[in-house]
């Protein structure tokens, strides 16, 4: 949703209901703790690695930067559930 906003596609995305369950959290956790070659990363290292790939003014860089608190909260929820 953050990248859709950066690219001006919020209207297209609005037709889909935002799922509020543990499933999106689990998917976010998987993506935010695994590197491109399958290696384990902690959340901050993974975000930093993603940001290094994209120019600071790119849509992806801006979206990830804005989404960082949302993504981090999802990762924390998964860790808390698995505790």
MOPAC internal coordinates of N, CA, C and O (Angstrom, degrees):
PM7 1SCF
backbone

  N    0.0000 0     0.00 0     0.00 0    0    0    0
  C    1.4428 1     0.00 0     0.00 0    1    0    0
  C    1.5247 1   111.28 1     0.00 0    2    1    0
  O    1.2310 1   120.19 1   147.76 1    3    2    1
  N    1.3272 1   117.24 1   -32.24 1    3    2    1
  C    1.4581 1   119.96 1   178.88 1    5    3    2
  C    1.5271 1   111.31 1   -70.19 1    6    5    3
  O    1.2310 1   120.62 1   139.55 1    7    6    5
  N    1.3140 1   116.43 1   -40.45 1    7    6    5
  C    1.4588 1   119.09 1   178.30 1    9    7    6
  C    1.5202 1   111.01 1   -70.75 1   10    9    7
  O    1.2310 1   120.28 1   143.04 1   11   10    9
  N    1.3319 1   117.06 1   -36.96 1   11   10    9
  C    1.4718 1   120.34 1   176.19 1   13   11   10
  C    1.5227 1   109.77 1   -59.64 1   14   13   11
  O    1.2310 1   120.33 1   139.28 1   15   14   13
  N    1.3163 1   116.98 1   -40.72 1   15   14   13
  C    1.4677 1   120.85 1   177.53 1   17   15   14
  C    1.5218 1   110.73 1   -61.98 1   18   17   15
  O    1.2310 1   120.27 1   135.39 1   19   18   17
  N    1.3313 1   117.10 1   -44.61 1   19   18   17
  C    1.4607 1   121.45 1  -179.76 1   21   19   18
  C    1.5274 1   111.76 1   -62.24 1   22   21   19
  O    1.2310 1   120.86 1   147.02 1   23   22   21
  N    1.3113 1   115.96 1   -32.98 1   23   22   21
  C    1.4657 1   120.82 1  -176.92 1   25   23   22
  C    1.5332 1   113.05 1   -94.05 1   26   25   23
  O    1.2310 1   120.60 1  -178.53 1   27   26   25
  N    1.3346 1   116.46 1     1.47 1   27   26   25
  C    1.4557 1   120.14 1   177.60 1   29   27   26
  C    1.5186 1   114.18 1    76.57 1   30   29   27
  O    1.2310 1   120.35 1  -149.71 1   31   30   29
  N    1.3317 1   116.94 1    30.29 1   31   30   29
  C    1.4642 1   121.12 1  -177.27 1   33   31   30
  C    1.5309 1   112.91 1  -114.26 1   34   33   31
  O    1.2310 1   119.73 1  -152.29 1   35   34   33
  N    1.3160 1   118.11 1    27.71 1   35   34   33
  C    1.4620 1   119.73 1  -177.85 1   37   35   34
  C    1.5242 1   111.71 1   -67.23 1   38   37   35
  O    1.2310 1   119.73 1   147.80 1   39   38   37
  N    1.3268 1   118.12 1   -32.20 1   39   38   37
  C    1.4702 1   119.68 1   178.50 1   41   39   38
  C    1.5235 1   111.12 1   -63.76 1   42   41   39
  O    1.2310 1   120.48 1   137.07 1   43   42   41
  N    1.3165 1   116.69 1   -42.93 1   43   42   41
  C    1.4582 1   120.36 1   179.43 1   45   43   42
  C    1.5253 1   111.12 1   -64.82 1   46   45   43
  O    1.2310 1   120.62 1   142.27 1   47   46   45
  N    1.3103 1   116.42 1   -37.73 1   47   46   45
  C    1.4598 1   121.22 1  -178.77 1   49   47   46
  C    1.5324 1   111.78 1   -74.19 1   50   49   47
  O    1.2310 1   120.60 1   153.63 1   51   50   49
  N    1.3122 1   116.47 1   -26.37 1   51   50   49
  C    1.4695 1   121.28 1  -175.65 1   53   51   50
  C    1.5261 1   113.46 1   -63.20 1   54   53   51
  O    1.2310 1   119.84 1   160.34 1   55   54   53
  N    1.3162 1   117.91 1   -19.66 1   55   54   53
  C    1.4675 1   119.74 1   179.88 1   57   55   54
  C    1.5318 1   111.64 1   -73.71 1   58   57   55
  O    1.2310 1   120.34 1   167.45 1   59   58   57
  N    1.3326 1   116.96 1   -12.55 1   59   58   57
  C    1.4607 1   121.69 1   179.73 1   61   59   58
  C    1.5178 1   109.79 1  -100.77 1   62   61   59
  O    1.2310 1   120.91 1   -42.79 1   63   62   61
  N    1.3204 1   115.86 1   137.21 1   63   62   61
  C    1.4528 1   121.49 1   177.88 1   65   63   62
  C    1.5242 1   109.08 1   -77.51 1   66   65   63
  O    1.2310 1   120.80 1   -44.92 1   67   66   65
  N    1.3216 1   116.08 1   135.08 1   67   66   65
  C    1.4578 1   120.89 1   176.84 1   69   67   66
  C    1.5210 1   108.75 1   -75.58 1   70   69   67
  O    1.2310 1   120.45 1   -60.48 1   71   70   69
  N    1.3093 1   116.75 1   119.52 1   71   70   69
  C    1.4660 1   120.58 1  -178.15 1   73   71   70
  C    1.5154 1   109.98 1   -75.84 1   74   73   71
  O    1.2310 1   120.98 1   -48.17 1   75   74   73
  N    1.3058 1   115.72 1   131.83 1   75   74   73
  C    1.4605 1   122.10 1   179.40 1   77   75   74
  C    1.5289 1   108.22 1  -116.25 1   78   77   75
  O    1.2310 1   121.30 1   -97.31 1   79   78   77
  N    1.3269 1   115.11 1    82.69 1   79   78   77
  C    1.4592 1   120.60 1   179.80 1   81   79   78
  C    1.5220 1   108.51 1  -151.67 1   82   81   79
  O    1.2310 1   121.10 1     4.47 1   83   82   81
  N    1.3003 1   115.51 1  -175.53 1   83   82   81
  C    1.4665 1   119.65 1   178.81 1   85   83   82
  C    1.5284 1   112.31 1   -76.74 1   86   85   83
  O    1.2310 1   119.84 1   165.69 1   87   86   85
  N    1.3245 1   117.92 1   -14.31 1   87   86   85
  C    1.4718 1   120.68 1  -177.87 1   89   87   86
  C    1.5295 1   111.83 1   -64.35 1   90   89   87
  O    1.2310 1   118.80 1   127.77 1   91   90   89
  N    1.3385 1   119.90 1   -52.23 1   91   90   89
  C    1.4692 1   118.13 1   177.59 1   93   91   90
  C    1.5328 1   112.21 1   -59.17 1   94   93   91
  O    1.2310 1   120.45 1   142.18 1   95   94   93
  N    1.3299 1   116.75 1   -37.82 1   95   94   93
  C    1.4653 1   119.33 1   177.31 1   97   95   94
  C    1.5234 1   110.90 1   -59.64 1   98   97   95
  O    1.2310 1   120.30 1   135.66 1   99   98   97
  N    1.3213 1   117.03 1   -44.34 1   99   98   97
  C    1.4691 1   120.86 1  -179.35 1  101   99   98
  C    1.5258 1   111.35 1   -63.96 1  102  101   99
  O    1.2310 1   120.52 1   139.28 1  103  102  101
  N    1.3210 1   116.60 1   -40.72 1  103  102  101
  C    1.4645 1   120.20 1   178.24 1  105  103  102
  C    1.5222 1   111.20 1   -66.21 1  106  105  103
  O    1.2310 1   120.77 1   138.12 1  107  106  105
  N    1.3161 1   116.13 1   -41.88 1  107  106  105
  C    1.4695 1   120.08 1   176.87 1  109  107  106
  C    1.5194 1   109.82 1   -62.44 1  110  109  107
  O    1.2310 1   120.46 1   134.84 1  111  110  109
  N    1.3274 1   116.73 1   -45.16 1  111  110  109
  C    1.4655 1   120.85 1   178.66 1  113  111  110
  C    1.5287 1   110.74 1   -55.91 1  114  113  111
  O    1.2310 1   120.74 1   132.84 1  115  114  113
  N    1.3204 1   116.19 1   -47.16 1  115  114  113
  C    1.4696 1   120.05 1  -179.39 1  117  115  114
  C    1.5251 1   111.17 1   -59.84 1  118  117  115
  O    1.2310 1   120.61 1   134.89 1  119  118  117
  N    1.3152 1   116.45 1   -45.11 1  119  118  117
  C    1.4591 1   120.31 1  -178.84 1  121  119  118
  C    1.5128 1   114.39 1   -72.38 1  122  121  119
  O    1.2310 1   120.58 1   151.47 1  123  122  121
  N    1.3157 1   116.50 1   -28.53 1  123  122  121
  C    1.4600 1   120.61 1  -175.45 1  125  123  122
  C    1.5151 1   114.36 1   -97.39 1  126  125  123
  O    1.2310 1   120.22 1  -175.67 1  127  126  125
  N    1.3293 1   117.19 1     4.33 1  127  126  125
  C    1.4668 1   120.74 1   176.34 1  129  127  126
  C    1.5243 1   111.81 1  -128.98 1  130  129  127
  O    1.2310 1   120.85 1  -169.66 1  131  130  129
  N    1.3276 1   115.98 1    10.34 1  131  130  129
  C    1.4624 1   121.34 1  -179.78 1  133  131  130
  C    1.5224 1   108.98 1  -129.03 1  134  133  131
  O    1.2310 1   120.62 1   -50.04 1  135  134  133
  N    1.3314 1   116.42 1   129.96 1  135  134  133
  C    1.4515 1   121.15 1   179.46 1  137  135  134
  C    1.5166 1   111.96 1   -81.88 1  138  137  135
  O    1.2310 1   120.56 1    -4.34 1  139  138  137
  N    1.3191 1   116.53 1   175.66 1  139  138  137
  C    1.4622 1   121.31 1  -176.10 1  141  139  138
  C    1.5345 1   114.31 1   -64.07 1  142  141  139
  O    1.2310 1   120.03 1   158.17 1  143  142  141
  N    1.3137 1   117.56 1   -21.83 1  143  142  141
  C    1.4668 1   120.85 1   178.60 1  145  143  142
  C    1.5245 1   111.21 1  -104.37 1  146  145  143
  O    1.2310 1   120.23 1  -165.04 1  147  146  145
  N    1.3535 1   117.17 1    14.96 1  147  146  145
  C    1.4488 1   121.28 1   177.81 1  149  147  146
  C    1.5183 1   115.16 1    87.89 1  150  149  147
  O    1.2310 1   120.22 1  -177.02 1  151  150  149
  N    1.3217 1   117.19 1     2.98 1  151  150  149
  C    1.4534 1   120.28 1  -179.23 1  153  151  150
  C    1.5376 1   110.65 1   -75.74 1  154  153  151
  O    1.2310 1   121.37 1   -27.34 1  155  154  153
  N    1.3160 1   114.99 1   152.66 1  155  154  153
  C    1.4659 1   120.86 1   178.19 1  157  155  154
  C    1.5192 1   109.67 1   -79.46 1  158  157  155
  O    1.2310 1   121.03 1   -47.00 1  159  158  157
  N    1.3214 1   115.63 1   133.00 1  159  158  157
  C    1.4563 1   122.60 1   177.22 1  161  159  158
  C    1.5204 1   107.85 1  -127.62 1  162  161  159
  O    1.2310 1   120.14 1   -29.76 1  163  162  161
  N    1.3300 1   117.34 1   150.24 1  163  162  161
  C    1.4556 1   117.41 1   166.58 1  165  163  162
  C    1.5355 1   106.55 1   -81.26 1  166  165  163
  O    1.2310 1   120.94 1   -16.65 1  167  166  165
  N    1.3085 1   115.82 1   163.35 1  167  166  165
  C    1.4636 1   121.04 1  -172.44 1  169  167  166
  C    1.5277 1   112.69 1   -55.69 1  170  169  167
  O    1.2310 1   119.88 1   128.47 1  171  170  169
  N    1.3195 1   117.84 1   -51.53 1  171  170  169
  C    1.4641 1   119.83 1  -176.39 1  173  171  170
  C    1.5204 1   112.18 1   -62.89 1  174  173  171
  O    1.2310 1   120.53 1   140.47 1  175  174  173
  N    1.3072 1   116.59 1   -39.53 1  175  174  173
  C    1.4728 1   119.80 1   178.40 1  177  175  174
  C    1.5263 1   110.20 1   -64.66 1  178  177  175
  O    1.2310 1   120.01 1   139.72 1  179  178  177
  N    1.3272 1   117.60 1   -40.28 1  179  178  177
  C    1.4689 1   121.19 1   179.85 1  181  179  178
  C    1.5244 1   110.82 1   -65.33 1  182  181  179
  O    1.2310 1   120.07 1   135.12 1  183  182  181
  N    1.3250 1   117.47 1   -44.88 1  183  182  181
  C    1.4624 1   120.20 1   178.07 1  185  183  182
  C    1.5256 1   109.95 1   -60.65 1  186  185  183
  O    1.2310 1   120.29 1   133.44 1  187  186  185
  N    1.3162 1   117.06 1   -46.56 1  187  186  185
  C    1.4629 1   120.56 1   179.10 1  189  187  186
  C    1.5256 1   111.36 1   -59.73 1  190  189  187
  O    1.2310 1   120.81 1   140.49 1  191  190  189
  N    1.3235 1   116.06 1   -39.51 1  191  190  189
  C    1.4704 1   120.50 1   179.18 1  193  191  190
  C    1.5276 1   110.43 1   -63.94 1  194  193  191
  O    1.2310 1   119.96 1   137.72 1  195  194  193
  N    1.3264 1   117.68 1   -42.28 1  195  194  193
  C    1.4649 1   121.20 1   178.03 1  197  195  194
  C    1.5227 1   109.88 1   -62.90 1  198  197  195
  O    1.2310 1   120.40 1   133.95 1  199  198  197
  N    1.3227 1   116.84 1   -46.05 1  199  198  197
  C    1.4619 1   120.36 1  -177.76 1  201  199  198
  C    1.5205 1   112.68 1   -63.24 1  202  201  199
  O    1.2310 1   120.24 1   150.94 1  203  202  201
  N    1.3351 1   117.14 1   -29.06 1  203  202  201
  C    1.4651 1   120.70 1   177.50 1  205  203  202
  C    1.5194 1   111.87 1   -66.96 1  206  205  203
  O    1.2310 1   119.98 1   153.05 1  207  206  205
  N    1.3300 1   117.64 1   -26.95 1  207  206  205
  C    1.4588 1   122.10 1  -176.89 1  209  207  206
  C    1.5282 1   112.91 1   -75.84 1  210  209  207
  O    1.2310 1   120.31 1   157.46 1  211  210  209
  N    1.3211 1   117.01 1   -22.54 1  211  210  209
  C    1.4604 1   120.97 1  -172.17 1  213  211  210
  C    1.5225 1   111.30 1  -119.54 1  214  213  211
  O    1.2310 1   121.13 1   -35.99 1  215  214  213
  N    1.3215 1   115.45 1   144.01 1  215  214  213
  C    1.4585 1   121.70 1   176.90 1  217  215  214
  C    1.5292 1   109.42 1   -59.89 1  218  217  215
  O    1.2310 1   119.49 1   -34.88 1  219  218  217
  N    1.3328 1   118.58 1   145.12 1  219  218  217
  C    1.4602 1   121.24 1  -178.24 1  221  219  218
  C    1.5314 1   115.22 1   -56.99 1  222  221  219
  O    1.2310 1   119.25 1   155.94 1  223  222  221
  N    1.3078 1   119.03 1   -24.06 1  223  222  221
  C    1.4668 1   120.36 1  -179.80 1  225  223  222
  C    1.5300 1   112.98 1  -100.41 1  226  225  223
  O    1.2310 1   119.93 1  -170.98 1  227  226  225
  N    1.3224 1   117.74 1     9.02 1  227  226  225
  C    1.4629 1   120.74 1  -179.06 1  229  227  226
  C    1.5284 1   111.05 1   -78.93 1  230  229  227
  O    1.2310 1   121.18 1   -20.87 1  231  230  229
  N    1.3301 1   115.35 1   159.13 1  231  230  229
  C    1.4673 1   120.56 1   178.89 1  233  231  230
  C    1.5220 1   111.93 1   -59.85 1  234  233  231
  O    1.2310 1   120.63 1   137.24 1  235  234  233
  N    1.3332 1   116.41 1   -42.76 1  235  234  233
  C    1.4668 1   120.21 1  -178.03 1  237  235  234
  C    1.5305 1   110.41 1   -66.07 1  238  237  235
  O    1.2310 1   120.25 1   134.25 1  239  238  237
  N    1.3140 1   117.12 1   -45.75 1  239  238  237
  C    1.4663 1   121.08 1   179.64 1  241  239  238
  C    1.5290 1   109.65 1   -59.14 1  242  241  239
  O    1.2310 1   120.14 1   133.13 1  243  242  241
  N    1.3128 1   117.34 1   -46.87 1  243  242  241
  C    1.4662 1   120.99 1   179.82 1  245  243  242
  C    1.5187 1   111.66 1   -64.40 1  246  245  243
  O    1.2310 1   120.47 1   137.73 1  247  246  245
  N    1.3332 1   116.70 1   -42.27 1  247  246  245
  C    1.4689 1   120.36 1  -179.24 1  249  247  246
  C    1.5262 1   111.29 1   -64.77 1  250  249  247
  O    1.2310 1   120.19 1   133.82 1  251  250  249
  N    1.3185 1   117.23 1   -46.18 1  251  250  249
  C    1.4745 1   120.64 1   179.99 1  253  251  250
  C    1.5275 1   110.28 1   -64.15 1  254  253  251
  O    1.2310 1   120.47 1   139.56 1  255  254  253
  N    1.3147 1   116.71 1   -40.44 1  255  254  253
  C    1.4634 1   120.09 1   178.64 1  257  255  254
  C    1.5249 1   110.81 1   -61.43 1  258  257  255
  O    1.2310 1   120.15 1   135.04 1  259  258  257
  N    1.3278 1   117.32 1   -44.96 1  259  258  257
  C    1.4616 1   120.90 1   179.19 1  261  259  258
  C    1.5249 1   111.92 1   -69.50 1  262  261  259
  O    1.2310 1   120.45 1   145.05 1  263  262  261
  N    1.3199 1   116.74 1   -34.95 1  263  262  261
  C    1.4662 1   121.26 1  -176.55 1  265  263  262
  C    1.5236 1   113.21 1   -81.02 1  266  265  263
  O    1.2310 1   119.86 1   168.30 1  267  266  265
  N    1.3004 1   117.86 1   -11.70 1  267  266  265
  C    1.4707 1   121.44 1  -174.03 1  269  267  266
  C    1.5338 1   113.19 1   -48.95 1  270  269  267
  O    1.2310 1   118.64 1   131.79 1  271  270  269
  N    1.3433 1   120.20 1   -48.21 1  271  270  269
  C    1.4726 1   118.71 1   178.83 1  273  271  270
  C    1.5362 1   112.67 1   -63.17 1  274  273  271
  O    1.2310 1   120.40 1   139.49 1  275  274  273
  N    1.3176 1   116.85 1   -40.51 1  275  274  273
  C    1.4706 1   121.62 1   179.01 1  277  275  274
  C    1.5282 1   110.44 1   -63.42 1  278  277  275
  O    1.2310 1   120.64 1   132.57 1  279  278  277
  N    1.3162 1   116.37 1   -47.43 1  279  278  277
  C    1.4638 1   121.52 1  -179.79 1  281  279  278
  C    1.5292 1   110.86 1   -64.42 1  282  281  279
  O    1.2310 1   120.69 1   137.21 1  283  282  281
  N    1.3239 1   116.29 1   -42.79 1  283  282  281
  C    1.4645 1   120.71 1   178.71 1  285  283  282
  C    1.5194 1   112.35 1   -62.22 1  286  285  283
  O    1.2310 1   120.46 1   141.07 1  287  286  285
  N    1.3231 1   116.72 1   -38.93 1  287  286  285
  C    1.4693 1   120.32 1   178.38 1  289  287  286
  C    1.5188 1   110.48 1   -65.19 1  290  289  287
  O    1.2310 1   120.02 1   140.98 1  291  290  289
  N    1.3313 1   117.57 1   -39.02 1  291  290  289
  C    1.4651 1   120.71 1   177.93 1  293  291  290
  C    1.5258 1   110.96 1   -63.41 1  294  293  291
  O    1.2310 1   120.66 1   136.45 1  295  294  293
  N    1.3264 1   116.34 1   -43.55 1  295  294  293
  C    1.4688 1   120.53 1   178.19 1  297  295  294
  C    1.5235 1   110.07 1   -60.85 1  298  297  295
  O    1.2310 1   120.10 1   136.05 1  299  298  297
  N    1.3260 1   117.42 1   -43.95 1  299  298  297
  C    1.4662 1   121.16 1   179.60 1  301  299  298
  C    1.5291 1   111.64 1   -63.28 1  302  301  299
  O    1.2310 1   119.97 1   142.17 1  303  302  301
  N    1.3312 1   117.66 1   -37.83 1  303  302  301
  C    1.4683 1   119.96 1   178.12 1  305  303  302
  C    1.5182 1   111.31 1   -63.52 1  306  305  303
  O    1.2310 1   120.12 1   138.56 1  307  306  305
  N    1.3345 1   117.37 1   -41.44 1  307  306  305
  C    1.4662 1   120.43 1   178.98 1  309  307  306
  C    1.5214 1   110.47 1   -64.41 1  310  309  307
  O    1.2310 1   120.23 1   135.84 1  311  310  309
  N    1.3041 1   117.16 1   -44.16 1  311  310  309
  C    1.4733 1   121.12 1   178.71 1  313  311  310
  C    1.5282 1   109.80 1   -61.02 1  314  313  311
  O    1.2310 1   120.09 1   136.38 1  315  314  313
  N    1.3219 1   117.44 1   -43.62 1  315  314  313
  C    1.4676 1   121.22 1   179.50 1  317  315  314
  C    1.5187 1   111.53 1   -63.00 1  318  317  315
  O    1.2310 1   120.41 1   140.37 1  319  318  317
  N    1.3354 1   116.81 1   -39.63 1  319  318  317
  C    1.4797 1   120.47 1   179.82 1  321  319  318
  C    1.5233 1   111.94 1   -67.52 1  322  321  319
  O    1.2310 1   120.97 1   147.94 1  323  322  321
  N    1.3299 1   115.75 1   -32.06 1  323  322  321
  C    1.4618 1   118.76 1  -175.97 1  325  323  322
  C    1.5249 1   112.34 1   -85.02 1  326  325  323
  O    1.2310 1   120.86 1   168.85 1  327  326  325
  N    1.3407 1   115.96 1   -11.15 1  327  326  325
  C    1.4540 1   123.88 1  -174.74 1  329  327  326
  C    1.4405 1   116.83 1   -57.60 1  330  329  327
  O    1.2310 1   120.10 1   180.00 1  331  330  329

